[in-house]
């Protein structure tokens, strides 16, 4: 149980420091919107996932308030998405955009799978790593579409 709380503290510290250090001051507005957008989308999708037992979080902050993982889903992953969103290349080729997205989603899924396997912070009930990869990819893609719409940017895949 001690290692889980230590990991949660590290996630909080990285979330705060990562946002400040990895998002340039001129892009903070985009970073904050991406952070909030990802939080909103993951909240909508995680509520049924935890309610119907696809995922569970045996060790979490505020265990009596909610079954959701506040640190992972509302601090850590949104900060990672905001860093991704701010640093993505807008005017690059479609394949480089896809590879960047693929690598980012794969890294998050790998981290998520390691957390699930070696700690009690997450527990996949009926999900496997590849369903989690699809889930995180879906969350990131929908969040990116919403952020692009807000900033009036082109979608990742668009027809000219």
N, C-alpha and C positions, 0 to 999 in steps of 0.2 A: 504494500500500500504506500510505502514511503517513496518508492521509485515513481509511481504514478503521480503523486503530488509534486515531485521534483520536475517531472516532464511538463505538468500543467504550468508550473511557475516559469519554466524555460519558454514555453509557448507564449505566455503573457509577455515576458520580457522581449522575445523576438518580435512579437506582434507590434509592440510599441516602438521598439528600436528600429525594426525593419521598415515601418512606415516612415519614420523620420529620416533614416539613413538612405534608403533605396528609392525613395520618391523625391525627385528634385522639387525645389520650392515652387518653380513655375508650373509644375504639373500636379500640385496638391489638390486643386479643384477636381481634376479628373480622378485622382486617386481616392478622394473622399466619396465621390459619386460611385465609383466602381466598388468600393468597400461596402457602401450602403446597399447598392443594387444586389451584390452577391449575398449579403445578409438576408435581404428580403426574399430572394429566390430560394435560398437554402432553407429558410424557415418554412416557406410554403411546402417544400418537398419533404423536409425531414419530419414534420409533424405526423403525416400518415405513416412514414417509415418506422418511426419509433412507436407510434400508437398501435400498429398492427404487427409489431414484432419482427420486422425485417432487420432492424438494428437495435442494439441496446448499449447502454453505457453503465456498467456496474459501478465504476468510480467516476464521480463528477463533482463539480462545484454546485452548490445549492440542490442537493439530492431530493429534498422534499418539495421544492418549488416546481421542478420540471424534470421530465425524463430525458431531455435533450442534452447534448454535450455543448455547454455554453462556450468553453474555451476553444475547442476545436472548430466548431461550426460558426461561431459568431465573432471570434477574434482572429484565430490563426489562418484559416482558409480564406476569409475575406481579405486579409492583409496580403496574402500570397496572390490572390486574384488581382488586387489593385496594383501590386508591383508588376504582375504580368501585363495588365491592361495598359499601364503607363509606358512600359518599355517595348511593347509590340511594334512591329514595323508596319506602317500604314500603306506605304507605296511600294511594297515589295511584291514579288511574284506569288502566285497562289500556292505553289508548292512550299516555298519558304514559310509562308504563313501557316500552312497546314503542319509542317514539320515542327515549328515552334510551338503550336498548340498541342500537337501530339506529345512532344517531349514534356511540356508543362503538365499536362493531364497525367501522363505516365509517372512523373516524379511524385505528384501528389498521391496517386494511387499506391505507389510503392511505399511511401511514408505511411499512408493509412493502413496498408496491409501489415507493415512491421508493427505499428501500434496495436493493431488487432491481435496479432499473433503472440507478441511478447509481453503485453501489458493487459490490465483490466480496464483500460480507458474506453475501448470499443469492443463490441462483440457482434460479429456477423451471424445472424440466425439463419436466414435463408439466402443470403447474398454471398457471392464469391468475389474474388478479386476482379474478374472481368466484368461482372455486373456493376461493381463499384467504379471501375474505369468508365463504363458507359454513363453511369449516374453523375460522376464528377464532370465528365465531358459535356453532358447535357446541361448541368448547372452553369458551367463556364460559358458555353455557347449562348445560352439564353441570356445570361448576364451581359455578355459582350454585345449581343444584339440590342438589348435595352440601352446600354451605355452609348453605343453608336447612334441609336435613334435620338437620344437626348442631345448628343453633341453634333448631330447631323453629319455623321461620317458614313462612308460606305460600309456595307456588311463585309464579312470575311470572304464570302463567296457571292459575287454579284454578276449580273449580266449587263454588258454594255451595248 
